[in-house]
């Protein structure tokens, strides 16, 4: 396996691009919250991480109270290789948040998320084709302040077949309301044996349930970002 392809896989399964994308964009740090029973979320995201370009479709569904299921379909291209390596991935996940505080008085919410991802890699310069898999689990905590600001914290573990071991993952993020429908997001996240990635973003609610967002970040000698749209109904 080429060094570039190993880096490609590492980027795919990093905290910021983990399967499945249940976190509310543009943040990589997940929130301790779920869709209401019968609620649906559809999301489309374009991303860039160093020389990797990605396109993603994500779906969420509130199956029962405090439980959300997620599905993501992803395609990525690593331009570090010539010809570029290609990847197609699918991920499923479940988020369980038994303690949720969404009242005006604020408070803590706590939950867990579990994810499984499978990616088919086409290393076109070899050419070699192989499949990679990821399993992840994370504890979620969110605190809603009375002034509308929100703090998110994640702590978990991810195991990727190519890496051959489990690594700890973490994330901390903050949301600041700038206007009634515009929020500023800032966060830092990463994994064991690497430095933190730091990102800043904006989320704007165009209409009821329809949100447009984007972010930009730097970390570990590279830059990354995303641009997406999400619809909850």
C-alpha positions in Angstrom: 0.0 0.0 0.0 1.4 3.4 -1.0 2.3 6.0 1.7 -0.2 8.4 0.1 -3.0 5.8 0.3 -2.2 5.2 4.0 -2.5 8.9 4.6 -5.7 8.9 2.5 -7.3 6.3 4.7 -6.1 8.1 7.9 -7.8 11.3 6.7 -11.0 9.4 5.8 -11.4 7.9 9.2 -10.2 10.9 11.2 -12.6 12.6 13.6 -13.4 15.3 11.1 -14.5 12.8 8.4 -15.8 9.9 10.5 -18.6 7.6 9.4 -21.4 8.4 9.8 -21.8 12.2 9.8 -24.5 12.6 12.5 -22.8 15.8 13.9 -24.6 19.0 12.9 -22.6 20.7 10.2 -20.2 22.4 9.8 -18.9 20.9 13.1 -17.0 17.6 13.4 -17.7 17.6 17.1 -21.0 15.8 17.6 -23.9 17.2 19.8 -25.7 15.3 22.5 -29.1 15.6 20.8 -31.3 13.6 18.5 -34.1 14.2 16.0 -37.6 13.9 17.3 -39.6 10.7 16.7 -40.2 10.4 13.0 -37.9 13.4 12.2 -35.8 13.2 9.1 -32.6 15.0 8.1 -31.0 15.0 4.6 -27.6 16.6 4.1 -25.2 17.2 1.2 -21.6 18.2 1.8 -18.5 19.1 -0.3 -15.2 18.8 1.6 -11.5 19.4 1.2 -8.7 18.0 3.4 -5.3 18.8 2.1 -5.2 17.1 -1.4 -8.3 15.0 -0.7 -11.6 16.2 -2.2 -14.9 14.6 -1.1 -18.7 14.6 -1.7 -21.1 13.2 0.8 -24.8 12.5 1.2 -26.1 11.9 4.7 -29.5 11.0 6.2 -30.8 10.8 9.7 -34.0 9.4 11.2 -35.5 9.6 14.7 -36.6 6.0 15.2 -37.8 6.3 18.8 -37.5 8.8 21.6 -33.8 9.8 22.2 -32.5 7.5 19.4 -31.3 8.6 16.0 -30.1 6.4 13.1 -27.6 7.8 10.5 -26.5 6.8 7.0 -23.8 8.4 4.9 -22.6 7.8 1.3 -19.2 9.2 0.5 -16.9 9.5 -2.5 -13.3 10.8 -2.2 -10.4 11.5 -4.5 -6.8 11.8 -3.3 -4.8 14.0 -5.7 -1.5 13.3 -4.0 -1.3 10.2 -6.2 -1.0 10.2 -10.0 -3.4 9.0 -11.1 -5.6 10.0 -8.2 -6.7 7.3 -5.7 -10.5 6.9 -5.5 -12.7 5.8 -2.6 -16.3 5.0 -2.2 -17.6 4.6 1.3 -20.8 3.8 3.2 -21.4 4.3 6.9 -24.2 3.6 9.4 -24.5 4.8 13.0 -26.7 5.1 15.9 -26.9 7.9 18.5 -28.6 7.4 21.9 -29.1 10.4 24.1 -31.1 9.4 27.2 -30.6 12.7 29.0 -31.5 15.7 26.9 -32.0 19.2 28.2 -33.4 21.6 25.6 -35.3 23.9 27.8 -34.9 27.7 28.0 -33.2 27.3 31.4 -30.3 25.4 29.8 -28.5 22.4 31.2 -26.6 19.2 30.3 -27.4 16.5 27.8 -25.5 13.2 27.7 -25.4 10.3 25.3 -23.4 7.7 23.2 -22.8 7.2 19.5 -21.7 4.1 17.7 -20.6 3.9 14.0 -19.5 1.4 11.4 -17.9 2.4 8.1 -16.8 0.5 5.1 -14.8 2.0 2.2 -13.7 0.6 -1.1 -10.3 2.0 -2.2 -9.0 2.0 -5.8 -5.3 2.8 -5.8 -5.2 3.5 -9.5 -1.4 4.0 -9.7 -0.8 0.3 -8.7 -3.6 -0.6 -9.5 -4.8 -2.2 -6.3 -8.3 -2.4 -4.9 -9.1 -3.2 -1.3 -11.7 -2.6 1.4 -11.2 -0.8 4.7 -13.5 -0.8 7.7 -13.9 1.3 10.8 -15.7 0.8 14.1 -16.1 3.8 16.5 -17.8 4.6 19.8 -17.9 8.0 21.6 -19.4 9.6 24.6 -21.3 12.8 24.0 -21.9 15.8 26.3 -23.6 19.1 25.5 -24.4 22.1 27.7 -27.0 24.7 26.7 -26.4 28.1 28.2 -29.4 30.4 28.9 -27.9 33.0 26.5 -28.1 30.6 23.6 -24.5 29.5 23.5 -23.8 25.8 23.4 -20.8 23.7 24.4 -20.1 20.2 22.9 -17.6 17.6 24.1 -16.8 14.2 22.7 -14.5 11.4 23.9 -14.2 8.1 22.2 -12.2 5.4 20.3 -11.9 4.4 16.7 -10.5 1.2 15.2 -9.5 1.1 11.5 -8.4 -2.1 9.8 -5.4 -0.4 8.0 -4.1 1.0 11.2 -4.4 -2.3 13.1 -5.1 -0.7 16.5 -7.7 1.4 18.3 -6.9 5.1 18.8 -8.6 7.5 21.2 -10.5 10.5 19.7 -11.7 13.7 21.2 -13.5 16.9 20.3 -14.7 20.1 21.9 -16.8 22.7 20.2 -18.7 25.9 20.9 -21.6 27.7 19.2 -22.2 31.4 19.4 -25.5 33.0 18.2 -24.6 36.0 16.1 -28.1 36.8 15.0 -31.5 35.0 15.3 -30.7 32.5 12.5 -26.9 32.8 12.2 -24.4 30.9 14.4 -20.6 31.0 14.7 -19.0 27.6 15.4 -15.4 27.1 16.8 -13.9 23.7 17.6 -10.8 21.7 18.2 -10.7 17.9 17.7 -8.2 15.1 17.0 -7.0 11.7 17.8 -4.3 9.9 19.8 -0.7 10.4 18.6 -1.5 13.5 16.6 -1.9 17.2 17.1 -5.3 19.0 17.3 -7.2 20.3 14.3 -8.9 23.6 14.8 -11.8 25.0 12.7 -14.2 27.9 12.6 -17.5 28.0 10.7 -20.9 29.6 10.2 -24.4 28.1 10.1 -27.3 30.0 8.7 -31.0 28.9 8.7 -32.4 30.0 5.3 -35.9 28.8 6.1 -37.5 26.6 8.8 -35.4 23.5 9.0 -33.2 24.4 6.0 -29.6 25.4 6.9 -26.5 26.4 4.9 -23.1 26.1 6.5 -19.4 26.2 5.9 -16.1 26.0 7.8 -12.3 26.3 7.4 -9.6 24.8 9.6 -6.0 24.0 10.0 -4.0 21.4 11.8 -1.2 18.8 11.4 0.5 20.8 8.6 -2.6 21.0 6.4 -5.8 23.0 5.8 -9.3 21.6 5.4 -12.9 22.8 5.0 -16.4 22.0 4.0 -19.6 23.5 2.5 -22.9 21.9 3.0 -26.7 22.2 3.2 -29.0 20.3 5.6 -32.8 20.0 5.7 -34.7 18.7 8.8 -38.3 17.9 8.5 
